Amino acid sequence: MIETRGLRKSFRSRAGRETKTVDAVRGVNLDVAEGEIFGFLGPNGAGKTTTLRMLATLIEPDGGQATIAGADLRKDPSGVRRRIGYVPQGGSTWDESSAREELVLQARLYGITKADALRRAARALDAFQLSEYADRKCKTYSGGQRRRVEIALGIIHEPKIVFLDEPTTGLDPQSRAHMWDEIRRLRTEGMTVFITTHYLDEADALCDRIAIMDHGEIVAEGTPAELKREISGEVVIVGLDAATTPQAAELLDTEAYVTKLETVDEGGLRLYVDEGAVAIPQVLRRLDHAGLELRSIELHRPSLDDVFLTKTGRSLRES
């Protein structure tokens, strides 16, 4: 449904009297299959939204090629727009309009008859559990309700692909969970869903496959399980005072059971080990013998954050 090769975008920025070029997206290659939830994971500023806006025809690429649902992005942008839905990070609804009015107008803008627009609006309101609020002004809605209206607007014309830019940013945990259910429902109904997110749990729980982006480039791609399998062994998080962390790092970095060691910004160490159950007693003995006070110790299976750390040298959470 989506195929890109060498997609690039740069922007010029002015700092004082100097103008410099910022490479926001640097030759992105993507393949997204029909009917899957594909996630773009990365920190703010990684180039996710710029890539999304190019695929949605909102900004023109500087180079590369892309095909969206069979339409050429650069040669047939209007064909792409007919086949896609796009939901930006926020601000898609008017305060003084109701959800029903918004949905009917959006459908009419796609050339749908008024009668059909009313039917589609009613169906969307029911599907997104908005019927109770359908004729209230949008300014009276909660954040979660308003976000559901925005996604309904993006699919009212029944596109083949819907692009969701940070769909749950700013939502409370209950609203986030509800939004995940709605996104899964779209996939169940046959729609291809492309989402950007910087939430690790969201990418892990929702996406069939993900691409991790950093500094405008794809640094890893695969299913969440495949990416985590690339990180062998387990992770031991050792909590220490910032003052004693360097000494502890020097001690533990030479231990045979530690395959990799990283310093945690707030104080402490992240140790990659083959078997956590074997490593933890040895870590405790080594630190105790050196007289270093331990604040905490935790054992983790490899996570997407560990994948990001391995690929980029820093934690996505810290980013």
ABEGO torsion letter per residue (X at the ends): XBBBBGBBBBBBBBBEABBBBBBABBGBBBBBBBGBBBBBBEBBGAGAAAAAAAAAGABBBABEBBBBGGBBAAABAAAAAAABBBBBAEGABBAABBAAAAAAAAAAAAGBBAAAAAAAAAAAAAAAGAAAAAABBAAABBAAAAAAAAAAAAAAAGBABBBBBGAABGBBAAAAAAAAAAAAAAAAAGBBBBBBBABAAAAAAABABBBBBBGGBBABBEBAAAAAAABBEBBBBBBBBAAAAAAAAAAAAABAABABBBBBAAEEBBBBBABAAAAAAAAAAAAAAAGBBBABBBBBBBBAAAAAAAAAGBBAAAX
